[in-house]
Amino acid sequence: MTTQALRVTTIEGVRRITLCRADEYNTITVELRAELETALRQADNDPDARVVLLDAEGPAFCAGYGLDWATPAQANEVHSERRVWDSVRDQKMISYFTNTWALLHELPIPTIAAVQGWCIAGGTNIVFNADLIIAADDARFGYPPSRVWGVPEAPWTWVARMGLERAKRYMLTGDEFTGAEAAAMGIVLEAVPAGQLADRAMSLAKRMALVPTSQLTMIKTACNEVARSAYDPAGSRRLGTFFDGVARHTQEGMDFVSRSAEVGFREAVRERDEPFGDYGQRR
């Protein structure tokens, strides 16, 4: 099955969900969220799917939310009849996205993400929910919106993968790190050469799919209970989405939206990251 943003196949018990908007760097759109939720729920209800493998085509796994629609959407709020920012309405909107990414953690069956190229900003919101991540050694992770106009939607995933101090180090700077560095820090399961990523991820997924679904479900549920007790994923998402909305409506956040309208979002992002010399600034 192929939709606007995804291609879905089943191979030896592995439900492979591939982000397939390579030319758009698989940026997050309303359509991608809806299609991914449908694909994940269908996998949950299909006895032939014992493991989910989420991967992507092109130079980026996911370059975050599509600012070509997100910044104009906020700019339009200023000209609407609503006089002030409605935090409840905003949180409800962003929760549609966050709750979809959380399915990777909450589904009874295991989920594996295979990450190549750029996986930044909203891309990390997605993959850090997966049970296991295998990355290309030259993949790039990071959350540059923490510099202005954003807060990770589920901070618990950063703390759980990195530890508290390292999570603060990367979230407080927005700095990038490679797949190899992520593996060395224990953020992802392992990093492999880019040319080996697809085979390595599929091989692990097929091996896991040899285990009965009931066993996979019981083991994942038992492990997730530890995460629930230690990190309160639902509470973390509520706080993260609220602060994300606040960050987009601070003076600096509104200035970023205005600058995006004036010079285009790509130039606004370039100006944001230029002092740090990373992401698109690094050649």
C-alpha positions in Angstrom: 0.0 0.0 0.0 1.3 3.4 -0.9 -0.3 6.7 0.3 0.8 10.3 -0.1 3.5 10.1 2.5 4.0 6.4 3.2 4.6 3.0 1.6 3.5 -0.1 3.6 4.6 -3.7 3.1 4.7 -6.9 5.1 7.7 -9.2 5.0 8.0 -12.3 7.1 6.0 -10.8 10.0 7.6 -7.4 9.7 5.3 -4.5 8.9 7.6 -2.1 7.1 6.4 1.5 7.0 8.5 3.7 4.8 8.4 7.5 4.6 8.5 8.2 0.9 8.5 11.9 0.3 12.2 12.0 -0.3 12.2 15.2 -2.3 10.6 17.0 0.7 13.0 15.4 3.2 10.0 13.6 4.7 9.0 16.7 6.6 6.0 16.3 8.9 2.6 17.3 7.4 -0.9 16.9 8.5 -1.2 14.1 5.9 1.9 12.3 7.2 0.5 12.3 10.8 -2.8 10.9 9.7 -1.3 8.2 7.4 1.2 7.1 10.0 -1.5 6.8 12.7 -3.6 4.7 10.3 -0.6 2.5 9.4 0.4 1.9 13.0 -3.1 1.1 14.1 -3.6 -1.3 11.2 -0.3 -3.1 12.2 -1.6 -3.4 15.7 -4.8 -5.1 14.5 -3.1 -7.4 11.9 -2.1 -10.8 13.2 0.5 -11.1 10.4 2.4 -8.0 11.7 4.6 -9.0 14.7 7.2 -6.2 14.4 7.0 -2.7 13.0 10.0 -1.3 11.0 9.8 2.4 10.3 12.3 3.7 7.8 12.5 6.4 5.1 13.8 7.2 1.6 16.1 10.0 0.5 18.6 12.2 2.2 16.6 12.6 5.4 14.7 10.3 7.6 12.7 13.4 8.7 13.8 17.0 8.7 11.1 18.0 11.2 7.8 19.8 10.8 7.2 21.4 7.4 7.8 25.1 8.2 6.4 25.9 4.8 3.0 25.3 6.4 3.7 25.6 10.1 5.0 29.2 10.2 2.3 30.7 7.9 -0.3 28.9 10.0 0.9 30.7 13.1 1.3 34.0 11.2 -2.4 33.7 10.2 -3.4 33.5 13.9 -2.3 37.1 14.3 -4.7 38.2 11.7 -7.6 36.1 12.9 -10.5 37.1 15.1 -8.9 35.5 18.1 -7.2 38.2 20.1 -4.9 36.0 22.2 -3.2 32.7 22.0 -5.5 29.9 23.1 -3.1 27.5 24.9 -5.8 24.8 25.3 -6.6 24.8 21.6 -2.9 24.8 20.7 -2.1 21.9 22.9 -5.0 19.9 21.5 -3.7 20.5 18.0 -0.1 19.5 18.7 -1.3 16.5 20.7 -2.8 15.0 17.6 0.8 14.7 16.4 2.5 13.8 19.7 0.0 11.0 20.4 0.6 9.5 17.0 4.4 9.4 17.5 3.7 7.9 21.0 2.1 4.9 19.3 5.6 3.7 18.5 6.1 3.3 22.2 2.6 2.2 23.2 1.8 -0.4 20.5 1.9 -3.9 22.0 4.3 -5.1 19.3 7.9 -4.0 19.0 8.9 -1.0 16.9 12.3 -0.4 15.2 13.4 2.8 13.5 16.1 2.8 10.8 17.5 6.3 10.5 19.6 7.8 7.7 20.5 11.3 6.9 18.8 14.2 8.8 16.6 13.3 11.7 16.1 16.6 13.4 13.5 18.6 15.3 10.2 16.9 14.9 12.0 13.9 13.4 13.4 13.1 16.8 9.9 13.5 18.3 9.0 10.5 16.1 11.9 8.1 16.3 12.8 8.6 20.0 9.5 6.9 20.7 10.6 3.7 18.9 11.6 0.7 21.0 14.9 0.4 19.1 16.8 2.7 16.8 19.5 1.7 14.3 21.2 4.6 12.7 23.6 5.2 9.8 26.9 6.3 11.3 26.7 9.5 9.3 23.0 10.3 10.3 22.5 13.7 12.0 20.3 14.1 15.0 19.4 17.3 17.0 16.7 19.7 18.1 17.6 23.1 16.6 14.1 24.6 17.5 15.2 24.6 21.1 17.2 27.7 20.1 13.9 29.5 19.3 10.3 28.4 18.5 10.2 25.0 20.1 10.5 22.5 22.9 10.7 18.7 22.4 7.2 17.3 22.6 8.1 14.3 24.8 11.2 15.3 26.8 11.1 11.9 28.6 12.4 10.2 25.5 15.5 12.4 25.6 16.1 11.7 29.3 15.5 8.0 29.0 17.9 7.6 26.1 20.6 10.0 27.1 20.4 10.5 30.9 19.4 13.7 32.5 22.7 15.6 32.2 23.3 14.8 28.5 19.7 15.5 27.6 20.0 18.9 29.1 23.3 19.4 27.2 21.8 18.8 23.8 18.4 20.4 24.4 19.9 23.5 25.9 22.1 24.1 22.9 20.2 22.5 20.0 23.5 21.0 18.9 23.6 18.2 16.4 25.2 14.8 16.9 25.9 12.0 14.4 24.6 8.4 14.4 28.0 7.2 15.4 28.1 9.6 18.4 24.5 8.6 19.3 25.5 5.0 19.4 28.6 5.8 21.6 26.3 7.6 24.0 23.8 4.8 24.1 21.1 7.0 22.5 20.5 4.5 19.7 21.1 0.7 19.7 23.9 0.8 17.1 25.3 2.7 14.1 26.3 1.1 10.9 27.6 2.3 7.5 24.7 3.8 5.6 24.9 1.2 2.9 24.3 -1.5 5.5 21.4 0.2 7.3 18.4 -1.3 5.5 19.7 -4.9 5.7 20.8 -4.6 9.3 17.4 -3.2 10.4 15.4 -5.7 8.4 17.5 -8.6 9.7 16.9 -7.6 13.3 13.2 -7.1 12.7 12.8 -10.5 11.0 14.8 -12.2 13.9 12.4 -10.5 16.4 9.4 -11.6 14.4 10.4 -15.3 14.9 9.2 -14.8 18.5 5.4 -15.4 19.1 3.4 -12.2 19.3 2.2 -13.0 22.8 5.8 -13.2 24.0 6.8 -9.9 22.3 3.8 -8.2 23.8 4.4 -9.4 27.3 8.1 -8.4 27.2 7.4 -5.0 25.7 4.6 -4.3 28.2 6.8 -5.3 31.2 9.6 -3.0 30.0 7.2 -0.1 29.3 5.9 -0.3 32.8 9.3 0.5 34.1 9.4 3.5 31.7 5.9 4.6 32.9 7.0 4.5 36.5 10.3 6.2 36.0 9.5 8.8 33.4 5.7 9.4 33.2 5.5 9.5 29.4 2.0 10.8 29.3 2.8 13.6 31.8 6.0 14.4 29.9 4.0 14.8 26.7 1.4 17.1 28.3 4.2 19.4 29.7 6.3 19.2 26.5 3.4 20.1 24.2 2.3 22.9 26.5 5.8 24.4 26.6 6.2 23.9 22.9 3.1 26.1 22.4 4.5 28.7 24.8 7.9 28.7 23.0 6.1 29.4 19.7 4.3 32.4 21.2 7.1 34.1 23.1 8.4 37.4 21.7 11.3 35.6 20.2 9.0 32.9 18.8 6.7 35.5 17.2 9.8 37.4 15.9 10.9 34.1 14.2 7.5 33.7 12.5 7.6 37.4 11.4 11.1 36.9 10.0 10.0 33.8 8.2 7.2 35.7 6.5 9.6 38.5 5.6 12.5 36.5 4.1 11.2 32.9 3.9 11.5 30.1 6.4 14.7 28.7 5.0 16.5 32.0 5.5 15.0 32.5 8.9 16.3 29.0 9.9 19.7 29.8 8.4 19.9 33.0 10.5 19.0 31.1 13.6 21.6 28.4 13.1 24.4 30.6 11.7 26.0 31.5 15.1 26.3 27.8 15.9 27.8 26.8 12.6 25.9 23.5 12.3 23.1 21.8 10.4 22.8 23.6 7.1 25.7 25.9 7.9 28.1 23.0 7.8 29.4 22.1 4.4 
